[in-house]
Amino acid sequence: MNRVYRLFLMSALALPMTGLPAMAEEKATPVAATEPALSLPAITVSTVSPAVLRDRIVATGLIAAVEQAQVQPLIEGQAIEELLADVGDVVTQGQVLARLSGSTIELQRSELMASRAQVEASIAQSQASLIESQTTAAEADRVAERTKSLLANGNIPQATADEAIAAAGSAAARVNVAEQGIASAQAQLALVDAQLDTLELNRARTEVKAPVAGLIVTRNATVGTIASAGGQPMFTIVRDGQMELRAEVSEQDLLRLQPGQRVSMRSISGGTPITGEVRLVEPTIDTQSRLAIARITVDNDALVRAGMFLTAEIIVSEGEMLSVPVTAVQSGPSGASVMRVRDGVVEQVPVTVGVRDGSLIGIFAGLDAGDLVVTRAAAFVRPGDQINPVPAPESSAPGQEG
C-alpha cells in the first residue's frame, strides 16, 4: 500500500517539471510575419458575341372579320317561313339560309296568267279580223281596177267608179286597223310576260341565299316576322371565315410597318403563339388617340374569335450582329459607351449601338467578337481600375428580359 502511494507522489511531482520546458519552448518560438496579398474586386463581365436580334414593334388590338357580308331580303313585305342556318354555321355561296312566304306572289302570278290568256285571245281575234280585212281589201282593189277600165271605155258613169275606188280605200284602212290591233295586243302580251318574269324573280328571291361563302356570326331573323331591307340584316357572314387583328400602333412606329412583315400574337391568358403577317397599314392617324391601325391576318382562323384581345409582336427586321447585355451600355453627352476589360484593366470604349432585343443590344462599331465588357458598366468601376473579371451566367435569349 505504501509502495503504491509513493509511486503516485512521484508521478504527481514529475508532471509540472515536464510541462515547464514545453511552455518555455512555445514562448520562444518566433511568429512568422505574413505580407497581406493584393485583393482585386470581383466584377461580372460578359463576352461580346454574335446573336440574331430582331427589331420588334409591340401593339395590341381586337380580332375582327377581314370582310363581312350583310344578308338582307331582296323583296319586301314577305313573312319569314323557315330558317335553315344559324350562328356558327359554315355556309357556301348560294346556300339557302331562309325561306320567305310566297303566297302573295302566287296570287299575283295567277292573275297575270289570266291576263295573258285574255291578251292571247285578243291577238287571235285580231289576227282573224286582219285576214278578213285583207281579203275584203283585195277584192275591193280588184273591183276598183275593173271600174277604172270600164270608166276609161265609157261603159260606166264616173260616180260608179268613184264608189269603187272609195270602197277599196276603206277596205285598206280596215286592214291597217287590224294590224295595229294585233301590234297593240302583242305589246300587251309582252308586258304581261315581263310582269310574269318579275314575279318569277321575286319567287326565286323568297329563298334568301348566302352571297358569299363563310362563317355566320350573327342571325337577327326569326320565323314569322316580316322581312325588310330597311331593318337589321337577317344574317352576317364573315367571308371565307377570315379574321384579322386590328392592332393600334403609335405614330412613330407607323412608317416602320410594311405589308408582309411576320407577326406573333398572344392572348391575355398566354398559350400557344398565333402567327400572322401585316396585311395593310391604314394611312391615317386618329386625331384624338394619335394611333394608327395595322391590319394583321391570322394564319389559323380557328384559333381566334371576333372581339378577342391580342398582343402582337411585329418583326420589323432580323439579323445577326455583335451583342452585349443592355446593362453594359451607358449613355452620356458624347454617346454610348461600354467598359471593356483587357488584362484585368478597365477602359471606356465608345460604341455604336443597334437593335435592342430583350436583354441584349446590338453593337455596330467599337467592339470585336470575344471582347470582355463589364456587365453592369456604371455600377462599380471606373476607367483604369484593376478588377478580377468573373464570367457572367449565360445571357437571356433575345426577346426576353434577363
C-alpha positions as CSV (number, residue, x, y, z in Angstrom):
1,M,0.0,0.0,0.0
2,N,2.8,2.4,0.9
3,R,4.6,1.5,-2.3
4,V,1.6,2.4,-4.3
5,Y,1.3,5.8,-2.6
6,R,5.0,6.6,-3.2
7,L,4.6,5.8,-6.9
8,F,1.6,8.2,-7.1
9,L,3.5,11.1,-5.4
10,M,6.5,10.6,-7.8
11,S,4.2,10.8,-10.8
12,A,2.5,13.9,-9.5
13,L,5.7,15.8,-8.9
14,A,7.0,14.8,-12.3
15,L,4.1,16.4,-14.2
16,P,4.9,20.1,-13.7
17,M,8.5,19.6,-14.3
18,T,7.9,18.1,-17.7
19,G,5.3,20.8,-18.7
20,L,7.5,23.8,-17.9
21,P,10.1,23.3,-20.6
22,A,7.4,22.8,-23.1
23,M,5.8,26.1,-22.2
24,A,9.1,27.9,-22.4
25,E,9.8,26.4,-25.8
26,E,6.4,27.7,-27.1
27,K,7.1,31.2,-25.8
28,A,10.5,31.1,-27.5
29,T,9.1,30.2,-30.9
30,P,9.0,33.3,-33.1
31,V,5.8,34.2,-35.1
32,A,6.4,34.3,-38.8
33,A,5.4,37.7,-40.3
34,T,2.9,37.4,-43.3
35,E,2.6,40.1,-46.0
36,P,-1.1,40.9,-47.0
37,A,-1.9,39.8,-50.6
38,L,-3.5,42.4,-53.0
39,S,-7.3,41.8,-53.2
40,L,-9.0,42.8,-56.5
41,P,-12.7,43.3,-56.7
42,A,-14.6,40.6,-58.5
43,I,-16.6,42.2,-61.3
44,T,-19.0,40.3,-63.6
45,V,-18.1,40.5,-67.3
46,S,-19.8,39.4,-70.5
47,T,-18.3,38.3,-73.7
48,V,-19.1,40.2,-76.9
49,S,-20.6,37.6,-79.2
50,P,-22.8,37.4,-82.3
51,A,-26.5,36.9,-81.9
52,V,-29.7,37.0,-84.1
53,L,-31.5,40.1,-83.0
54,R,-35.0,41.2,-84.0
55,D,-36.4,44.7,-84.2
56,R,-39.9,44.5,-82.8
57,I,-42.9,46.7,-82.6
58,V,-45.4,45.7,-79.8
59,A,-49.0,46.6,-80.4
60,T,-52.4,45.5,-79.1
61,G,-55.8,45.3,-80.7
62,L,-59.0,43.3,-81.2
63,I,-59.8,40.5,-83.7
64,A,-62.4,41.4,-86.4
65,A,-63.5,40.0,-89.7
66,V,-61.5,40.8,-92.8
67,E,-64.7,41.2,-94.7
68,Q,-68.4,40.8,-93.6
69,A,-71.4,40.3,-95.8
70,Q,-74.8,41.6,-94.5
71,V,-77.6,39.4,-95.8
72,Q,-80.8,41.3,-96.4
73,P,-84.0,40.2,-98.1
74,L,-84.3,41.2,-101.8
75,I,-88.1,41.5,-101.6
76,E,-90.2,43.5,-99.2
77,G,-93.2,42.6,-97.1
78,Q,-92.9,38.8,-97.1
79,A,-93.1,36.8,-93.8
80,I,-90.2,34.5,-92.9
81,E,-91.5,31.0,-93.1
82,E,-88.3,28.9,-92.4
83,L,-84.8,29.4,-91.2
84,L,-82.2,27.0,-92.4
85,A,-79.0,28.3,-90.9
86,D,-77.8,29.6,-87.5
87,V,-74.8,31.3,-85.9
88,G,-71.6,29.3,-86.2
89,D,-72.6,27.5,-89.4
90,V,-70.1,27.5,-92.2
91,V,-72.0,28.1,-95.5
92,T,-71.2,28.0,-99.2
93,Q,-72.0,30.7,-101.7
94,G,-75.6,30.3,-102.9
95,Q,-76.7,28.2,-100.0
96,V,-80.3,28.8,-98.9
97,L,-80.4,30.4,-95.4
98,A,-84.1,31.2,-95.1
99,R,-87.4,31.0,-97.0
100,L,-90.0,33.7,-97.2
101,S,-93.7,33.3,-97.8
102,G,-94.6,33.2,-101.5
103,S,-98.4,33.1,-101.2
104,T,-98.9,36.7,-102.4
105,I,-96.6,36.2,-105.3
106,E,-98.6,33.1,-106.3
107,L,-101.8,35.0,-106.3
108,Q,-100.3,37.7,-108.5
109,R,-98.9,35.1,-110.8
110,S,-102.4,33.6,-111.2
111,E,-103.9,37.0,-112.1
112,L,-101.2,37.6,-114.7
113,M,-101.6,34.2,-116.2
114,A,-105.3,35.0,-116.7
115,S,-104.4,38.4,-118.2
116,R,-102.0,36.7,-120.5
117,A,-104.6,34.2,-121.7
118,Q,-107.0,37.1,-122.4
119,V,-104.4,39.0,-124.4
120,E,-103.6,35.9,-126.4
121,A,-107.3,35.5,-127.2
122,S,-107.4,39.2,-128.3
123,I,-104.4,38.6,-130.5
124,A,-106.1,35.6,-132.1
125,Q,-109.3,37.6,-132.7
126,S,-107.3,40.5,-134.2
127,Q,-105.4,38.1,-136.5
128,A,-108.7,36.7,-137.8
129,S,-110.0,40.2,-138.3
130,L,-106.8,41.1,-140.2
131,I,-107.3,38.1,-142.5
132,E,-110.9,39.1,-143.2
133,S,-109.9,42.7,-143.8
134,Q,-107.1,41.7,-146.1
135,T,-109.5,39.6,-148.2
136,T,-112.0,42.4,-148.4
137,A,-109.4,44.9,-149.3
138,A,-108.0,42.6,-152.1
139,E,-111.5,42.2,-153.5
140,A,-112.1,46.0,-153.3
141,D,-108.8,46.6,-155.2
142,R,-109.8,44.3,-158.0
143,V,-113.3,46.0,-158.3
144,A,-111.6,49.4,-158.4
145,E,-109.3,48.3,-161.1
146,R,-112.1,46.9,-163.3
147,T,-114.1,50.1,-162.7
148,K,-111.3,52.2,-163.9
149,S,-111.1,50.2,-167.1
150,L,-114.8,50.5,-167.7
151,L,-114.8,54.2,-167.0
152,A,-112.0,54.6,-169.5
153,N,-114.1,52.8,-172.1
154,G,-117.1,54.9,-171.3
155,N,-119.2,51.9,-170.1
156,I,-120.0,53.2,-166.6
157,P,-120.6,56.6,-165.1
158,Q,-118.0,58.5,-163.1
159,A,-120.0,58.1,-159.9
160,T,-119.8,54.3,-160.0
161,A,-116.1,54.4,-160.4
162,D,-115.7,56.8,-157.5
163,E,-117.7,54.5,-155.3
164,A,-115.5,51.5,-156.2
165,I,-112.3,53.4,-155.5
166,A,-113.7,54.7,-152.1
167,A,-114.6,51.1,-151.2
168,A,-111.1,50.0,-151.9
169,G,-109.6,52.7,-149.7
170,S,-112.0,51.9,-146.8
171,A,-111.0,48.2,-147.0
172,A,-107.3,49.1,-146.9
173,A,-107.9,51.3,-143.8
174,R,-109.6,48.3,-142.1
175,V,-106.5,46.2,-142.8
176,N,-104.3,48.9,-141.2
177,V,-106.6,49.0,-138.1
178,A,-106.5,45.2,-137.7
179,E,-102.7,45.2,-138.0
180,Q,-102.4,47.9,-135.3
181,G,-104.8,46.0,-133.1
182,I,-102.5,42.9,-133.4
183,A,-99.4,45.0,-132.6
184,S,-101.1,46.5,-129.5
185,A,-102.2,43.1,-128.3
186,Q,-98.7,41.7,-128.8
187,A,-97.3,44.7,-126.8
188,Q,-99.8,43.9,-124.1
189,L,-98.7,40.3,-124.1
190,A,-95.0,41.3,-123.8
191,L,-95.9,43.5,-120.8
192,V,-97.7,40.6,-119.1
193,D,-94.7,38.3,-119.8
194,A,-92.4,40.9,-118.3
195,Q,-94.6,41.0,-115.2
196,L,-94.5,37.3,-115.0
197,D,-90.7,37.3,-115.3
198,T,-90.6,39.8,-112.4
199,L,-92.8,37.5,-110.4
200,E,-90.6,34.6,-111.1
201,L,-87.6,36.5,-110.0
202,N,-89.4,37.5,-106.8
203,R,-90.5,34.0,-106.2
204,A,-86.8,32.9,-106.5
205,R,-85.9,35.7,-104.1
206,T,-88.2,34.2,-101.4
207,E,-85.2,31.9,-100.9
208,V,-82.6,34.0,-99.0
209,K,-79.2,32.8,-100.2
210,A,-75.7,33.4,-98.9
211,P,-73.9,35.9,-101.2
212,V,-70.5,34.6,-100.2
213,A,-69.1,31.5,-98.5
214,G,-68.0,31.9,-94.9
215,L,-69.0,31.7,-91.3
216,I,-72.3,33.0,-89.9
217,V,-71.6,35.2,-86.9
218,T,-75.0,36.8,-86.3
219,R,-78.6,36.0,-87.0
220,N,-81.4,38.5,-86.4
221,A,-84.1,36.8,-88.4
222,T,-86.9,35.0,-86.6
223,V,-89.8,32.9,-88.1
224,G,-93.0,34.8,-88.6
225,T,-91.5,38.3,-88.8
226,I,-91.8,40.4,-91.9
227,A,-88.6,40.6,-93.9
228,S,-87.4,44.1,-94.7
229,A,-84.3,45.5,-96.2
230,G,-84.6,48.6,-94.0
231,G,-84.1,46.7,-90.8
232,Q,-81.3,44.8,-89.2
233,P,-79.6,42.3,-91.6
234,M,-81.0,38.8,-91.4
235,F,-77.6,37.2,-91.2
236,T,-74.0,38.4,-91.0
237,I,-71.4,36.3,-92.7
238,V,-67.6,36.5,-92.3
239,R,-66.3,36.0,-95.8
240,D,-64.3,32.7,-96.0
241,G,-64.1,32.8,-92.2
242,Q,-61.1,35.1,-92.5
243,M,-60.2,37.1,-89.3
244,E,-57.6,39.8,-88.7
245,L,-56.1,41.7,-85.8
246,R,-56.7,45.4,-86.0
247,A,-53.7,46.5,-83.9
248,E,-53.1,50.0,-82.7
249,V,-49.6,51.3,-83.2
250,S,-48.0,54.6,-82.3
251,E,-47.4,57.2,-84.9
252,Q,-43.6,56.9,-84.6
253,D,-43.9,53.2,-85.4
254,L,-46.3,53.7,-88.3
255,L,-43.7,54.4,-91.0
256,R,-41.7,51.3,-89.9
257,L,-44.5,48.9,-90.8
258,Q,-44.8,47.3,-94.2
259,P,-47.2,44.6,-95.6
260,G,-45.7,41.1,-95.3
261,Q,-43.9,41.6,-92.0
262,R,-44.3,38.5,-89.8
263,V,-46.2,38.8,-86.5
264,S,-46.5,36.7,-83.4
265,M,-49.7,37.2,-81.3
266,R,-50.7,36.1,-77.9
267,S,-53.9,36.4,-75.8
268,I,-54.0,37.8,-72.3
269,S,-54.0,34.2,-70.9
270,G,-50.9,33.3,-72.9
271,G,-50.9,29.9,-74.6
272,T,-49.6,29.0,-78.0
273,P,-48.5,32.0,-80.1
274,I,-50.7,32.8,-83.0
275,T,-48.8,33.6,-86.2
276,G,-49.7,36.0,-89.0
277,E,-48.5,38.9,-91.1
278,V,-49.2,42.5,-91.7
279,R,-51.8,42.8,-94.4
280,L,-52.1,46.5,-94.7
281,V,-51.3,49.7,-92.7
282,E,-54.1,52.3,-92.7
283,P,-52.7,55.6,-93.9
284,T,-54.4,57.8,-91.4
285,I,-53.9,58.5,-87.7
286,D,-56.6,59.1,-85.2
287,T,-56.5,62.8,-84.2
288,Q,-57.6,62.0,-80.7
289,S,-55.6,58.9,-79.7
290,R,-52.7,59.6,-82.1
291,L,-52.7,55.9,-83.0
292,A,-52.8,54.2,-86.4
293,I,-54.3,50.8,-87.3
294,A,-52.3,47.9,-88.7
295,R,-54.4,45.0,-90.1
296,I,-52.8,41.7,-89.4
297,T,-54.0,38.5,-91.0
298,V,-54.2,35.3,-88.9
299,D,-52.7,32.1,-90.3
300,N,-55.1,29.8,-88.4
301,D,-58.5,31.4,-88.1
302,A,-59.7,28.6,-85.8
303,L,-57.5,29.9,-83.0
304,V,-59.3,33.3,-82.8
305,R,-62.8,34.7,-82.3
306,A,-64.2,38.1,-83.2
307,G,-63.6,40.5,-80.3
308,M,-60.6,38.7,-78.9
309,F,-57.9,41.0,-77.4
310,L,-54.3,40.1,-78.5
311,T,-50.9,41.5,-78.1
312,A,-48.8,41.4,-81.3
313,E,-45.0,41.4,-81.8
314,I,-44.3,42.7,-85.3
315,I,-40.9,41.7,-86.6
316,V,-39.6,44.9,-88.4
317,S,-36.1,43.5,-89.1
318,E,-34.0,40.5,-88.2
319,G,-30.3,39.8,-88.5
320,E,-27.1,38.6,-86.8
321,M,-24.8,41.1,-85.2
322,L,-22.4,41.5,-82.2
323,S,-24.3,41.9,-79.0
324,V,-23.8,42.8,-75.3
325,P,-26.2,43.0,-72.4
326,V,-28.3,46.2,-72.3
327,T,-26.9,46.9,-68.9
328,A,-23.3,47.1,-70.2
329,V,-24.1,50.2,-72.3
330,Q,-24.1,53.6,-70.7
331,S,-25.2,56.8,-72.4
332,G,-23.6,60.2,-72.0
333,P,-23.3,63.5,-73.7
334,S,-20.8,62.0,-76.1
335,G,-22.9,59.0,-76.9
336,A,-23.0,55.3,-75.9
337,S,-20.0,53.6,-74.4
338,V,-19.0,50.4,-72.6
339,M,-16.4,49.4,-70.0
340,R,-14.1,46.9,-71.8
341,V,-11.7,44.8,-69.8
342,R,-8.2,43.9,-71.1
343,D,-5.6,42.2,-69.0
344,G,-7.7,42.9,-65.9
345,V,-7.8,46.7,-66.5
346,V,-11.0,48.6,-67.3
347,E,-11.1,51.0,-70.2
348,Q,-14.1,53.1,-71.5
349,V,-14.8,52.5,-75.2
350,P,-17.3,54.4,-77.3
351,V,-19.7,52.2,-79.3
352,T,-22.4,52.5,-82.0
353,V,-25.5,50.6,-80.8
354,G,-28.1,49.0,-83.0
355,V,-31.3,47.0,-82.3
356,R,-32.3,46.2,-78.8
357,D,-33.9,42.8,-78.4
358,G,-34.9,41.9,-74.9
359,S,-31.9,41.9,-72.6
360,L,-29.4,42.2,-75.5
361,I,-28.4,45.2,-77.7
362,G,-26.6,45.1,-81.0
363,I,-23.2,46.7,-81.5
364,F,-22.4,48.1,-84.9
365,A,-18.9,49.5,-84.2
366,G,-16.4,49.8,-81.3
367,L,-16.0,46.2,-80.2
368,D,-14.8,42.9,-81.6
369,A,-16.1,39.4,-81.0
370,G,-14.6,37.9,-77.9
371,D,-14.0,41.2,-76.1
372,L,-15.0,41.3,-72.4
373,V,-17.2,44.1,-71.1
374,V,-18.4,44.9,-67.6
375,T,-21.9,43.6,-67.4
376,R,-23.2,46.5,-65.3
377,A,-20.9,49.2,-66.6
378,A,-21.7,52.2,-64.3
379,A,-22.2,50.2,-61.1
380,F,-18.7,49.7,-59.5
381,V,-15.8,50.5,-61.8
382,R,-14.1,53.4,-63.5
383,P,-11.6,53.6,-66.3
384,G,-8.2,52.4,-65.2
385,D,-9.5,50.2,-62.4
386,Q,-7.9,46.7,-62.0
387,I,-10.5,44.0,-61.4
388,N,-10.9,40.3,-61.1
389,P,-13.3,39.5,-64.1
390,V,-15.9,36.9,-63.3
391,P,-17.8,35.5,-66.4
392,A,-21.5,36.2,-66.3
393,P,-24.0,33.4,-66.5
394,E,-25.5,32.6,-69.8
395,S,-27.4,35.7,-71.2
396,S,-31.1,35.7,-71.6
397,A,-32.3,34.8,-75.1
398,P,-33.3,37.7,-77.4
399,G,-36.8,38.9,-76.8
400,Q,-36.6,38.1,-73.0
401,E,-35.5,40.4,-70.3
402,G,-32.7,39.0,-68.2
